[in-house]
Amino acid sequence: MATKKADTRYIEGIGRRKTASARVRITPADKTTITVNGKDVKDYFAHQAYLNRINEVLETPEAGVEHYDISVHVHGSGLAAQADAIRLGVARALVKEKAERRTVLKKEGYLMRDQRSVERKKFGLRKARKRPAWSKR
């Protein structure tokens, strides 16, 4: 007979940006800890600007965010896009937990998905839009 695990109820949110995709799981805890791909968030994102992007959602005063254990699995794209994907995933998970947060987080712009991505390269061109130099002769 299998042993029973402790109540590990979590809420999941998915965030995407460019080709980065982040699966975020939040669990209520005594203090806030963030783990990204098995590493501490400060080890994964060395630059402070990326950490600030992620913490913006958690530090919104009107949202009434408590302490959470946040586990993130992210892949694709670069660190900047990954940080934005994590921020969107955390915001979506917080709204799933409490629907009253939606208006505050939406007003701050944390629930908006940035759909911009790289335009594909076209045949006969050097890049997506750059053409070879035209010469009359």
N, C-alpha and C positions, 0 to 999 in steps of 0.2 A: 504494500500500500504506500502510495506517495505521501510524503510529508507536506503539510500545508505551509505555504509561504506567508509572510506577514502581508498585511494589506498594502500592496504597492499600486494603488490607484493613481493613474497619471492622466493628464490631458495632453493631447497631441495637436500640434499646429504645423503646417507646412508652409515654408516661404521659398520664393524663387526670385532670382535676379540674374539677367544674362543667361549663362548656362549653369549657374550655381543653384543647387537645390539643398535645402536644409530641412531636416525632420527634427522638430523640437518637442521634447516631452517635459512638462512641468509637474512637479509633485510638491505639495505643501511641506515646508520644513521649518526648523528653528532659525536658520540663517540662510541667506542666499548664497548658493554656490553654482557656478556655471562650468560644465565640462563639455569640451568640443572634441569629438573624435577620440575620446579616452584621455585627453590632456586637459590640464587647467586652462581656462580661457586666456590667462596672461602669458602662458607658454606658447599657445597656438597663435595668438595675435600679439606680436611684439610691439607694434606701433600703437600708441595711445589713442589715436583718432579712431581706429577700428573698435577699440574697447568702448569708447564714448558712444559710438553708433548703437552698439548692442545695449548699453546701459540706459540710453535715453528713454526707452519704453518703461523700464523698471523704476525710473526716478520721476515719472510723471506724477505730480502730487495729487491731482484731482481724480486719478484712476483708483486710488486706494489699494495699491499693490502691496501685498504682504511679502513674506519671505518664501522663496521657492528653491527647490533643488532642480536645476535646469540641465537636462542632458540633450546634447545636440549631435546629430550625425550630418555632416555637410560634405559635399563633393562638387567638383566642377568649378570652372572659371578661376578668378584670382581672389586674393584676400579681401579686397574692397567689396566685390560683389557677394562674397560669402558672408561678410558682416551685415550687409543689407538684407540678405536672405534670412539670416538668423533673426534680425530685428523684426521682420515681417512675421516669421514663424512664432516668435514669442508673443507678439501683439495678437495674432489670431488665437493662440492658445489661451491667453488671458480673457479674450472675449468669449470663448467657449465656456470658460469657467463661470464668468459673471457677465450677463448680457448688458448690464447697466454701464459697463466700461466702454461700450461701443461708441457712443457719442463723443466721449472725451478723446479716445484714441483716434477716431476718424477725423476730428477737428484738428488734432496735432499732425495728421498726415501719416500715421504709422500703419494704417491698414491699406494704404494705396500700393498696388503692385506696380513697379516700374518695368514696363514691358519692352523698353528699348534693348535691342541686341545688335550684334554685328551684322551688317549687310553682306550678303554673299558676293564673292568675286564672280564677275561675268566674263564670258568667253571673248577674247580679243582685246580685253582691257588689262591694265597692269594690276589694278586693285578693283574695288567695287565700282568706282566711278572714274578713276584716273586713266586717261587715254594716253597712248603713245604720242610723241610730238609729231605734229603734222608738217610735212615738208612738201613744197610744191614741186621741187625737182629732185 
